[in-house]
């Protein structure tokens, strides 16, 4: 039987439960994407055989400025004497940031 108010008392509870599920799903997606892309970026910075990996350069370009600067300095230490990849070059294009 319906409540005196026409059964609308249950609607906010159902809506809240659905929103919680959607929020949990979005959080899982954001965390998974961060781990996937962040892990790939870190592998490029810390273990790449060459500083000219296209995917790594693209990910480094999307990284926030402090992370990008850290990654460029780490790669500069790993690859001394080589030209910097795109995104890590200074004003002249031949020196590291």
Secondary structure, 3 states (H helix, E strand, C coil): CCCCCCCCHHHHHHHHHHHHHHHHHHHHHHHHHHHHHHHHHHHHHHHCCCCCCHHHHHHHHHCCHHHHHHHHHHHHHHCCCCCCCCCCECCCCCCEC
